Amino acid sequence: MQTLKEAKVGQTVQVVKLYGEGAVKRRIMDMGITKGVEVYVRKVAPLGDPVEVNVRGYELSIRKADAEKIEVRTKA
């Protein structure tokens, strides 16, 4: 299992599953990160937090703690 936190810069991944519950999961979904969507990892801050990604045509910064709750698979 790979999470968004582990994805490398320049990689495009596809969301497989969201973990967490309640407000945390709802916030992630409200940002446009849902099952099946493609996410492009633009860059990671020097200390690893936050992770900057492109989702559905817009740029998004996501905390490392939230990125750990997003299971992804590498796009072939």
SVG drawing of the C-alpha trace seen along z (x, -y; Angstrom):
<svg xmlns="http://www.w3.org/2000/svg" viewBox="-18 -26 32 28">
<polyline fill="none" stroke="black" stroke-width="0.4" points="0.0,0.0 1.3,-3.4 0.0,-6.7 0.1,-10.2 2.8,-11.1 5.1,-8.5 4.6,-9.6 7.6,-11.1 7.8,-14.6 6.8,-14.6 4.7,-11.4 1.0,-11.1 -0.9,-8.8 -4.5,-7.7 -6.5,-7.7 -7.6,-4.2 -9.1,-4.8 -9.5,-7.4 -8.9,-6.5 -10.0,-8.5 -13.5,-9.3 -15.8,-12.2 -14.6,-15.7 -11.1,-14.6 -12.4,-12.5 -15.0,-15.1 -12.4,-17.8 -10.2,-15.7 -13.2,-15.0 -14.2,-18.7 -10.8,-19.5 -11.6,-17.3 -9.7,-14.3 -12.0,-11.4 -11.6,-7.7 -10.4,-7.4 -9.1,-11.0 -5.6,-11.6 -3.2,-13.6 0.1,-15.1 2.7,-15.7 4.3,-19.1 6.6,-19.5 7.3,-18.7 8.4,-21.4 11.9,-21.1 10.8,-19.4 8.2,-17.3 5.2,-19.3 3.1,-20.3 2.9,-18.4 1.9,-20.5 -0.3,-18.7 -2.5,-19.3 -6.0,-17.9 -8.8,-18.4 -6.9,-21.3 -6.0,-23.3 -3.1,-23.5 -3.5,-22.3 -1.3,-22.1 -2.0,-19.2 -0.6,-18.4 1.5,-15.3 -0.9,-14.0 -3.8,-14.2 -1.6,-12.8 -1.0,-9.6 -4.8,-9.0 -4.9,-8.8 -4.1,-5.5 -2.8,-5.8 -1.4,-3.7 1.1,-4.7 -0.3,-5.6 1.0,-3.1"/>
</svg>
